[in-house]
Amino acid sequence: AQDSETYLAYFYKAEMLRKQGKKQEANEYYQRTLDSVIATQERTKDMQSKALQSMIMTGNVENGVASFRELMKRYPDDAGIRADFASALIEIKRYE
């Protein structure tokens, strides 16, 4: 079993690759982020948030946005989740 922080390493590697213009490689690491979170029994808020950012960045925008809205309803006072959601929307140039 992988440790609970593996998803973060994958997520930030994906972000770095995307910033370098290596979209296909980035998408592989975003997918690893998703797979890592899915494989974890007890998911933290941050894990869920990073998984949803990964979902959006790999093109599953509508599901990612809808799921982020649900996560924000569950944790309305969590500024980190709102910031992650805003960051993902900015990256895909979706302003709402």
N, C-alpha and C positions, 0 to 999 in steps of 0.2 A: 504494500500500500504506500502511496505517496504521501508526503507530509502535507499539512493543510496550507502551507504557503506556496506550494508549487504553482498554483494558478496565478499568483502575483508575478512570479518570474516569467511565465509565459505571456502574461498580459503586457508587461513592460517591454519585453523583447518584441512583441508585435507592434507596440507603439513606436519603438525605435526604428524598426524596419519600415513601417508606414511613412515615417518622417523622412526616411532615406529614399522614398519613392519605390520601394520594393513591395508592391501591393500583394502579389501572389504569396511571397514568403510571409508577409505580415498576416495574411488571412489564415495561413497554416497555424501560426501561433495563436491567433484569436480562437481558432477551432480547438486548439489544445487547451486554451483557457476554459472554454465551454465544457469540453470533455472532462477536465480536471474537476470543475465545480459539480458537474452532474454526478461524477463518481464519488463525491463526498457526501456522507450521510447527513451530517449536521452542518448546514450552510449558514454562514454568517451573513449579515446585511452587506458587508463589503464584497463577499464572494458573489452574492446575487447581483450586486451592482456591476461588478467587473464582467460577469457573464453577460449581462444585458448590454453593456457597452460593446462587448465583443460581438454579440448577435447583430447589433446595429451596424458595426463596422464591416461585417462580412456580408451585408446586404439584406439581412432579414429585418428590415427597418420597421415595418408595421407591427410585427410581433414584439420586437424589442421595445418600441415606444409604448405599446399597450401594456406590456409587462412592467415597464418602468413606472407607468401611471399607477398600477396596482401596488407596486412596492412603495411608492410615495404615500399612498393612502394608508398602508400598513404602518409606516414610520413617518408621520407627517412632520415631526420635529427634527428629522435628520438632515442637516444641511449638506452632509457629504453625499448623500444619495441625490439630492437636488443638483448639486454641483456636477456630479458624474453625468447625470441626464443632460444638463445644459451643455457640458463639454462634448458629449456625443452628438447632440443636435448641431452644435456649431461646426464640428468636424465634417458633417455631411451637408452643411449649408442649409439646414432646415430651421427656419426661425419662426417660433410660435410662442 
